[in-house]
């Protein structure tokens, strides 16, 4: 009987939530209470304009489901994107609170608020305000996610304040540095396989398409990227993600206009009582 209910539960989770495990963004849904998610990522750029060679950023983060509505995350990155050698780069934390849930069978609408903070040792390069390694700062935002059976659609709107020391001195930088941005994204996900769920051993295959954009508030600098991705879920608890990101439009000075994201994740339920 216990195995039957476990199988039924896993099947419902896979059918109703697998396609909103986006690769480049987060959904409004959080982790289950008392669960843990470990993630190892490689953000790869084929060409680094600063050092004229390929660059990697390796990120390890742990996400914890504190309660049914509250999820917390902490991570660390090492990179050679801003240095000649791979070095410890940044620390970042995030908290996400699900403030609205309208759930039905095989469909739901959810909203969440989040705050992210980071500290990095990387020098101030380029316009992009990425808080997972490039910049130190704080980000506040809202996420709305809608699920219909096999398809999920999610939108994020956030504001970032860069807290680099150069912001508070009297030095005039040319070109002018960006310290405030508006960030927005639109993400879609579709559960391709399995067509019919019969066992938790079945491999889930999810296809994603995401639009990622940033607008500077200090002056007229922006970018809009497209990011298709493919995801495989094994035994309902291990995810393998592959994503490619490229520029559609924009004039922002960036390290690279194309990049890859590779990651593997492992989830653990009921880690503590």
N, C-alpha and C positions, 0 to 999 in steps of 0.2 A: 504493500500500500504506500509506504514512504517513497519508494522508487517511482511509483506511478505519479504521485503529486510532484516530485522533483522534476520528472520528465515533462509534465504538463507545464510547470512553472517556467522551465528553461525554454520550452517551445513558445510560450506567450511572449517572453522577453525577446527572443530572437525575431519573432514575427512583427512585433510592435515597436521595437527600439533599435534594432541593429542598423537600420539605414540612417539613423541620426547620429552615429558615432563618427562625426566629420573628422577629416584628416588635418585640415589647416585651421579650423575654428572649433569652438565648443558649442554644444546645444544648450537649451535652457534646462534640460534634465540633468540631474546630478547623479552621483553614485548612490547605491543603496546604503542604508544606515549600517554601520559597523563593517564596511567593506574597504578594501585597499586595492589600488591600481598602481602598478609600477610600469614606467615607460622609458625606453631608451631610444633616442632619436639622433639622426645625422642630417644636419642641414648642409647640403653640398652645393657649392658654387663652382661651375666649371672654370670661371676666370675671375680673379680678384684684381680689381683695377689698381689697388694700392701697391700690391707686391707682384703683379703680373704673373700669377700662377693660380692653380686651383686652390680652393679653401674649404675647410670643414668646420662645422660647429657641432660638437657632441653634447647632447643634453640628457641628463638623468633627472626624472622628477617622480615624486610619490604623491598620489592623490588619495584622500581619505574621506569616506562618507561619515561625517560626524553625526548627522541625523537625517531624517527623511528629506529635509529641505536644505540642509547646509552641507556644503562640500568645501574642503580646504586642500591646497596644493602647495608644495615646496619643491624647488628644483635648483640644479647647479649646471653650469656649462663650462666646457673647455674648448678652446678654439685657436686656430691660426689665422683668423680673418683679419685681425688688426696687429698681428705680430709675425715675426719671422719663424717662430717655433710655436708648437702647440702648448698653450699655457692655461691655467685656471683663469676663468674670465668673469663669470657673473653668478649672482645668487638672486633668485626671484621667488615670490610667494603670491598666492591668490586665494581669495575666498569668494564663493558663489552661493547666493541664497535664492531658492526658488520661491517666488512670491505669488504665483498664480498657477493653478492646475485645473484644467477642464478635461477630464478623462472619460472616454467612452470605449467600447469594444473596438480594438484595432485602429483607434484614432484618438488623438488628444491635442490640446493646445496648452502650451506652458510658457511662462515668462520668468526670467531670473535677472537679478542684479548682481554685479560682480565688481570687485576691486582688486587690482594687481599692483605690486610694487617690486622694484628691482634695484640692485646696485651692481655696477660693472666696473672693471678695471680698464676697459677698452678706451682708447683715445676717441675724441669726438671727430668722427668722420661722417660725411654725407648728411642728407636731409632726413632719411627714414628714421622713424622713432620706434624701433623694435626694442621691447623691454625684456627680451630673452638673451641679451648679450651685447647689443650695440649701445644702448643708452641706460642711464639711471633715471628713474622717475616713478610716477604714479599714474595709473589708468583706471577710470571709472566708466561703467557702461551697463547697458541693458541688452538682453537676448530674448527673442521671441521665436518659438519653434512650433510648427504645425505638422502633425503626422496624419497621413491617410493611407492605411493599409501598408503597401510596400514603398510608398514615397514619402519623404520628409523634406520640408522647406524651413529654413531658419535664417533670421536676419539679426545682425548685431550692430549696435551704434554705441560708440565710446569716445571718450575724450582723454587725451594724454598730456601730462605736464612733465617735461624733461627737467630734472633737477641736477644738471651738471654744474660744477663749480664756476664755469665760465659765464653762466647766466647772471651771477651775482657780483662780478667785478666790473671795472669801468673800461675794459679793453673793447675796442671796436674791431669786429671780425669781418673780413671780406673774403669770400662772400658771406652775407649775413647768415647767422645760425638760426636754426628752427628749434623752438622750445615748446610749442603748443600745436597739437594736431587734432583733427576730427577723423575718426576711423570708422569705416562702415563696411559691412560684408553681406553677401547674399549667398546661401549655400543650399544645394539640393542633393539628396541622396536617394538611391533606388536599390532595393534588395533584389538582386538578379537571381541568386540561387540560395537555398533550394526552392524549387517551385512548390513543393509540398513537404512539410516538416514531418519526419518520422523518427528521428533520433538526434540526441545531442552530439553525436559523433559526426554528423553531416557538416561539411564545410560551407560556411556562409560566404557569399561573394557580394560585395556592395560596390556600386559605382557612384562616384561623386563628381559634381561640378561646382566650383566656388568662384565668386567674384570678390576680390579683396582690394580695398581702396583706402587711400589716405589723403587728406587735404590739410595743408599747413595753415595755421591761423596767423602766423607772423608775417608771411608774405605769400605771393602766388606760386606755390609749389605743390604738386600733387602727383599721384600715380593711380592707375587702375590696372589690376592684374587679373588674369584668368588662371585657375588652378584645378585641372582635372586630377582625379586620384582613384586608385583601386585599393580595395581592402579585402583581406581574407580573415575569417574568424574560425579558429580551430577549437573544438571541444567546448564551445560557448564561453571560453575564458581567455583565449590567446588571440591577439590581433596583429596582423602583419600589414603595414600600410606603405604604399608607394605613391608619391605625388609629384607632379611637375608644375612649376609656376613660371609664368612668363608675362611680360608687360603688354597690355593692350593700348594704353595711352598714358601720357604724363610728361612732365618736364623736371621732375625731382632728380637731384643728383644722388645716385645710388651706387653701391658697390658692384652690383650686377643686375641686369634686367631679366635673367633667367636663373632658376635654381631647382634643385631636387630635394625632396624630403623623404627619408626612409625611417621607419620606426617600427618597433615591436613592443607590445604591451601584454601584461599578464594581470588578470583580475583575481582577487581572492574575496570570497563572501564569508560573512560572520567571523571576522578575524578576532574579535573580542566580544564578550558578553555584555 
